[in-house]
Every structure is written in C-alpha cells, then in structure tokens.
C-alpha cells in the first residue's frame, strides 16, 4: 500500500511539474541533450558579462553563434556529429539564453563582434573556425571583418543582416509595421515562430517549449532593442562581407520563411572564397532540422580546406 501511494505521489508530482512548473523538467531536458551531444555548460565573467557557454569535443576550435531569440543549445544536435573533429564553443550571446548582463551594452553588430572576440581572447582562443545561424551568421561575418587573420573559415547558416535580399514572409510583416514575429509576447507567438522556422519541426517536450516561450516573453523589451540596433544602427551584411578574404560555406534552407534564400546567391558573389549549398525542404534552422546533412556539409568543406593548405607549397624565404 505504501509503495502504491509513493508511486501515485510521484506521478502526481510529475504531472504537476509537466503542466504547471516546467522549469525543472525543461532544465533536465536541456542537460540530457547537452550530455548526449558531448557538451558541458560553463560560465565565465568577463568585462561585465557573466557568459554562459557550451563546450565539448576535440580538435581545432569551432565557435558557433546562435540566432536571434535563441541560445547555444541550438547547436547540440549538430555537435553530436562534429565533436570528434572540433572543440566546439557555443556561447549564449549577450541578451539571450543564460548569459547575464551587469549593464545594458551596445547591441550594434560591430560592438557585439568586438565583445565576442574579447571573450575568446580571455579563453585563450586566438585562431578558430567560426559558424553562425541567422543573427549569429551576421555576427560571424562582423567578427571576420574585424579580425580576418584569426578566422580560418566561416560557416554561415542563413545569415541575417542583408538589406538587398528579397523579403521573407517574416520580414514582410516587419516591413508592413505589423507585429514582428521574432519578438515573443505570449506562447501563441512562440508557436507561430516555430511554424515559420521549420518545415518539419524537431520534437521538443512540452515543458521545454513552455520554458523557452516564457523566457522569450520575459525578454521582449530587450529583444526589441537588439533587433532595432541590428536593423537600424549596424552595417549591412553586404558591406561587411564585401571582398572578405576568408573561405566560407554558406548553407540556406530552400524553404526558409525567416530570411529569404535568395540572400545566399547575393552573398556568394560578395565573398571571394565562398561556396553555396541550398538545402531542399529545409527551413531556417538547418542545424536543428537536418543536423546530419549540415554537419556532413561542414566537415566536407573543412576537409577540402585542410587538403588545400597541405598541397600549397610554403612561401619562399624573404631575401636578406
């Protein structure tokens, strides 16, 4: 009888947590996903920012930057296939996730790029591969523009910040002064954004969905300030990318409704050493929707670069 009572009590607590108090279960799901991908949660305070980031794997550093209103966990599933080849470092960017700010910094893309480069300096990471999705791709190009000698190659997954691409359904709503779908006010907004981001959404447990929706809702005001700073006060991606001497793999989902895939064709013409891959039937977050395909594309690109470096003869010695 006591055992049955205990089991019923545990089931009751579980149902209560699942429906009404999602945070403990959401954190458990986050931990499980990170553990499966070989990533560990870390913290470091640097320049008035209490950074939260994920780290794991072995090899040369690969820094991965998430998109707007997202977090480093967006790279867990793709890291499962990258960790044997790279030391992955994925921060929660200032203003998002579990990174904490002691004061409100400038969110111009150039200023954020300097801040992330300083954080990497503090970690002792001076040369690295650099990838980013959406806002993170925009930020990656800004970092490469400031320090091209440090970035071995770029992996740009549907990067944001482009002003001359065709308007996507999401940006068309912004242009019409309707509610910005990227700014979350309630759970319905979050579900609508999920529909925009994916063709085939990956399964996420209900407590984690509620936790993420509530966190985004609480961050509504700051998210709007970040969006405005990047849209109105930052250099366009076209200017930052023009003739940038860094090899780049650009991947874009053919069914992206957040950033129009025509941006890939424009961007590949701006970067002198760029390759474009359009992924059929994929939305805005290929590293979540198609992690295996995305990882294989990047690994193939990085291997090609490595072979090219080996094949290149050393530069002749300078004359005395």
C-alpha positions as CSV (number, residue, x, y, z in Angstrom):
1,X,0.0,0.0,0.0
2,X,2.8,2.4,0.9
3,X,4.6,1.6,-2.4
4,X,1.4,2.3,-4.4
5,X,0.9,5.6,-2.5
6,X,4.5,6.6,-3.2
7,X,4.1,5.8,-6.9
8,X,0.9,7.8,-7.2
9,X,2.6,10.7,-5.4
10,X,5.5,10.6,-7.8
11,X,3.1,10.5,-10.8
12,X,1.1,13.4,-9.3
13,X,4.3,15.5,-8.8
14,X,5.4,14.7,-12.4
15,X,2.1,15.7,-13.9
16,X,2.2,18.9,-11.8
17,X,5.6,19.8,-13.0
18,X,4.9,18.8,-16.6
19,X,1.8,21.1,-16.8
20,X,2.3,24.0,-14.4
21,X,6.0,24.2,-13.4
22,X,8.0,23.5,-16.5
23,X,11.4,24.9,-15.5
24,X,12.9,21.9,-13.6
25,X,11.9,19.4,-16.3
26,X,13.0,21.8,-19.0
27,X,16.4,22.1,-17.4
28,X,16.6,18.3,-17.2
29,X,15.8,18.0,-20.9
30,X,18.4,20.6,-21.7
31,X,21.0,18.8,-19.6
32,X,20.1,15.5,-21.3
33,X,20.5,17.0,-24.8
34,X,23.9,18.5,-23.9
35,X,25.1,15.3,-22.4
36,X,24.1,13.3,-25.5
37,X,26.0,15.8,-27.7
38,X,29.1,15.8,-25.5
39,X,28.7,19.4,-24.5
40,X,29.2,20.8,-20.9
41,X,27.7,24.0,-19.5
42,X,30.3,26.5,-18.4
43,X,30.4,30.1,-17.1
44,X,32.9,32.9,-17.1
45,X,32.7,36.5,-16.0
46,X,34.5,38.9,-18.4
47,X,34.0,42.6,-18.9
48,X,30.8,42.9,-17.0
49,X,29.2,40.0,-18.8
50,X,28.5,36.7,-17.0
51,X,29.0,34.4,-20.0
52,X,27.2,31.1,-20.3
53,X,28.5,28.8,-23.0
54,X,28.7,25.2,-24.0
55,X,32.0,23.4,-24.7
56,X,32.9,19.9,-25.9
57,X,34.7,17.8,-28.4
58,X,38.3,17.6,-29.5
59,X,40.4,19.3,-32.2
60,X,40.7,22.8,-33.5
61,X,38.2,25.4,-32.1
62,X,34.9,25.8,-33.8
63,X,32.9,28.8,-32.4
64,X,29.2,28.5,-33.1
65,X,26.9,31.5,-32.7
66,X,23.1,31.2,-32.4
67,X,20.4,33.3,-33.9
68,X,18.0,35.9,-32.6
69,X,16.0,35.0,-29.5
70,X,17.8,31.6,-29.4
71,X,20.6,30.1,-27.4
72,X,23.7,27.8,-27.6
73,X,21.5,24.7,-27.3
74,X,20.5,25.1,-31.0
75,X,23.9,23.5,-31.8
76,X,23.6,20.4,-29.6
77,X,22.3,18.1,-32.3
78,X,24.8,19.0,-34.9
79,X,27.7,18.9,-32.4
80,X,27.0,15.2,-31.9
81,X,28.5,14.8,-35.4
82,X,31.2,17.4,-35.1
83,X,32.7,16.7,-31.6
84,X,35.2,14.1,-32.9
85,X,36.7,16.7,-35.2
86,X,36.4,20.0,-33.4
87,X,36.5,21.6,-30.0
88,X,33.1,23.3,-30.1
89,X,32.5,26.5,-28.2
90,X,28.9,27.9,-28.3
91,X,28.1,30.9,-26.2
92,X,24.7,32.3,-25.2
93,X,25.1,35.7,-26.8
94,X,24.6,38.8,-24.6
95,X,20.9,39.5,-24.2
96,X,19.9,35.9,-24.7
97,X,19.9,32.5,-23.0
98,X,21.6,32.2,-19.7
99,X,24.3,34.8,-20.2
100,X,23.8,37.7,-17.7
101,X,24.5,41.3,-18.3
102,X,25.5,43.7,-15.5
103,X,24.5,46.7,-17.6
104,X,22.9,47.2,-21.0
105,X,25.7,47.3,-23.6
106,X,25.5,48.5,-27.2
107,X,23.9,45.8,-29.4
108,X,25.3,47.2,-32.7
109,X,26.7,44.2,-34.6
110,X,30.2,45.7,-34.7
111,X,30.2,46.2,-30.9
112,X,28.9,42.7,-30.2
113,X,31.6,41.3,-32.6
114,X,34.3,43.1,-30.5
115,X,32.8,41.8,-27.3
116,X,32.8,38.2,-28.5
117,X,36.4,38.5,-29.8
118,X,37.4,39.8,-26.4
119,X,35.7,36.8,-24.7
120,X,37.6,34.4,-26.9
121,X,40.8,36.2,-26.0
122,X,40.0,35.6,-22.4
123,X,39.5,31.9,-23.1
124,X,42.9,31.8,-24.9
125,X,41.3,31.0,-28.2
126,X,43.1,33.1,-30.9
127,X,42.6,31.1,-34.1
128,X,39.4,29.3,-34.8
129,X,36.7,28.2,-37.3
130,X,33.6,30.3,-36.9
131,X,30.0,29.5,-37.7
132,X,26.7,31.2,-37.1
133,X,23.0,30.9,-37.8
134,X,20.8,33.9,-38.7
135,X,21.9,36.8,-36.4
136,X,24.8,34.6,-35.4
137,X,25.9,34.4,-39.1
138,X,25.7,38.2,-39.3
139,X,27.8,38.4,-36.2
140,X,30.3,35.9,-37.5
141,X,30.9,38.0,-40.7
142,X,31.3,41.1,-38.5
143,X,34.0,39.3,-36.4
144,X,35.8,38.1,-39.5
145,X,35.8,41.6,-40.9
146,X,37.4,42.9,-37.6
147,X,39.9,40.0,-37.3
148,X,40.3,38.1,-40.6
149,X,43.7,36.7,-39.5
150,X,42.0,34.8,-36.7
151,X,39.2,33.2,-38.6
152,X,40.2,30.1,-40.5
153,X,36.9,29.7,-42.3
154,X,33.3,30.7,-42.0
155,X,30.2,28.5,-41.8
156,X,27.2,30.8,-42.5
157,X,23.8,29.1,-41.9
158,X,21.2,31.5,-43.4
159,X,22.9,34.6,-42.1
160,X,21.0,37.8,-41.2
161,X,21.7,41.4,-41.7
162,X,21.3,41.6,-45.5
163,X,19.4,44.6,-46.8
164,X,19.2,43.8,-50.5
165,X,17.7,40.3,-50.5
166,X,14.0,39.6,-51.2
167,X,11.7,39.9,-48.2
168,X,10.8,36.7,-46.5
169,X,7.3,36.2,-45.0
170,X,8.7,37.2,-41.6
171,X,10.5,40.4,-42.8
172,X,7.5,41.3,-44.9
173,X,5.4,41.5,-41.7
174,X,8.1,43.7,-40.2
175,X,8.2,46.0,-43.3
176,X,4.4,46.4,-43.1
177,X,4.7,47.6,-39.5
178,X,2.8,44.6,-38.2
179,X,3.9,42.7,-35.1
180,X,7.5,41.4,-35.6
181,X,7.2,37.6,-35.4
182,X,10.7,37.4,-33.9
183,X,9.5,39.2,-30.8
184,X,7.6,36.9,-28.4
185,X,4.8,38.3,-26.3
186,X,3.0,35.1,-25.4
187,X,3.0,31.3,-26.1
188,X,1.0,31.7,-29.3
189,X,3.7,34.0,-30.7
190,X,6.3,31.3,-29.9
191,X,4.3,28.6,-31.6
192,X,3.8,30.8,-34.6
193,X,7.6,31.5,-34.8
194,X,8.2,27.7,-34.7
195,X,6.0,27.3,-37.7
196,X,8.0,29.9,-39.5
197,X,11.3,28.4,-38.7
198,X,10.8,24.7,-39.6
199,X,9.3,22.6,-42.4
200,X,9.5,19.5,-40.1
201,X,9.9,20.7,-36.5
202,X,12.0,18.5,-34.3
203,X,10.2,17.0,-31.4
204,X,10.6,19.1,-28.2
205,X,8.9,18.1,-24.9
206,X,6.1,20.4,-23.8
207,X,7.8,21.7,-20.6
208,X,10.8,22.8,-22.6
209,X,8.6,24.5,-25.1
210,X,6.8,26.4,-22.4
211,X,10.0,27.3,-20.7
212,X,11.5,28.7,-23.9
213,X,8.4,30.6,-24.7
214,X,8.2,32.2,-21.2
215,X,11.9,33.1,-21.3
216,X,11.4,34.8,-24.7
217,X,8.3,36.6,-23.4
218,X,10.2,38.0,-20.4
219,X,12.9,39.2,-22.7
220,X,10.5,41.0,-25.1
221,X,11.8,44.6,-24.4
222,X,15.4,43.8,-24.7
223,X,14.9,41.6,-27.8
224,X,13.2,44.6,-29.5
225,X,16.1,46.8,-28.6
226,X,18.6,44.3,-30.0
227,X,16.5,43.9,-33.2
228,X,16.4,47.6,-33.7
229,X,20.1,48.1,-33.1
230,X,21.0,45.4,-35.7
231,X,18.4,46.6,-38.3
232,X,18.9,50.3,-38.0
233,X,22.3,51.1,-36.4
234,X,24.6,48.3,-37.8
235,X,26.5,48.0,-41.1
236,X,24.6,45.7,-43.5
237,X,25.9,42.3,-44.1
238,X,26.7,43.2,-47.7
239,X,29.2,45.8,-46.6
240,X,30.8,43.5,-44.0
241,X,31.1,40.6,-46.4
242,X,32.4,42.5,-49.5
243,X,35.8,41.0,-50.6
244,X,36.3,39.5,-47.1
245,X,39.4,37.2,-47.6
246,X,38.1,34.3,-45.5
247,X,36.8,31.0,-47.0
248,X,33.1,30.5,-46.4
249,X,30.5,27.8,-46.6
250,X,27.0,29.3,-47.0
251,X,24.1,27.0,-46.3
252,X,20.5,28.0,-46.7
253,X,17.2,26.2,-46.4
254,X,15.2,26.3,-49.6
255,X,12.0,26.7,-47.6
256,X,13.3,29.4,-45.2
257,X,10.5,31.8,-44.3
258,X,12.6,33.9,-41.9
259,X,15.3,35.0,-44.3
260,X,14.8,34.6,-48.0
261,X,17.2,32.1,-49.6
262,X,17.9,34.5,-52.4
263,X,20.3,36.0,-49.9
264,X,22.6,33.1,-50.4
265,X,23.1,33.9,-54.1
266,X,23.8,37.5,-53.3
267,X,26.3,36.7,-50.5
268,X,28.3,34.1,-52.5
269,X,29.1,36.9,-55.1
270,X,30.4,39.1,-52.3
271,X,32.8,36.7,-50.7
272,X,35.7,35.8,-52.9
273,X,36.2,32.3,-51.5
274,X,32.6,31.1,-50.8
275,X,30.6,28.0,-51.7
276,X,26.8,28.0,-51.5
277,X,24.6,25.0,-50.6
278,X,20.9,25.2,-50.8
279,X,19.2,22.5,-48.7
280,X,15.9,21.3,-50.3
281,X,12.9,21.1,-48.0
282,X,14.7,22.7,-45.0
283,X,13.7,25.8,-43.1
284,X,15.6,28.5,-41.2
285,X,17.4,26.3,-38.7
286,X,19.2,23.6,-40.7
287,X,21.4,22.5,-37.8
288,X,18.3,21.6,-35.9
289,X,16.1,20.3,-38.7
290,X,18.8,18.5,-40.7
291,X,21.8,18.1,-38.3
292,X,23.4,15.2,-40.1
293,X,23.3,16.9,-43.6
294,X,24.5,20.1,-42.1
295,X,27.4,18.5,-40.3
296,X,28.5,16.5,-43.3
297,X,28.5,19.6,-45.4
298,X,30.7,21.5,-43.0
299,X,33.1,18.5,-42.4
300,X,33.5,18.1,-46.2
301,X,34.2,21.8,-46.6
302,X,36.7,21.9,-43.8
303,X,38.4,18.8,-45.1
304,X,38.8,20.4,-48.6
305,X,40.3,23.5,-47.0
306,X,42.8,21.3,-45.0
307,X,43.8,19.4,-48.1
308,X,44.3,22.7,-50.0
309,X,46.5,24.0,-47.2
310,X,48.7,20.8,-47.2
311,X,49.0,21.0,-51.0
312,X,50.1,24.6,-51.1
313,X,53.9,25.0,-51.2
314,X,55.4,27.1,-48.4
315,X,56.1,30.7,-49.2
316,X,59.7,31.4,-50.3
317,X,62.0,32.9,-47.8
318,X,62.4,36.7,-48.0
319,X,65.7,37.8,-49.4
320,X,68.2,39.1,-46.8
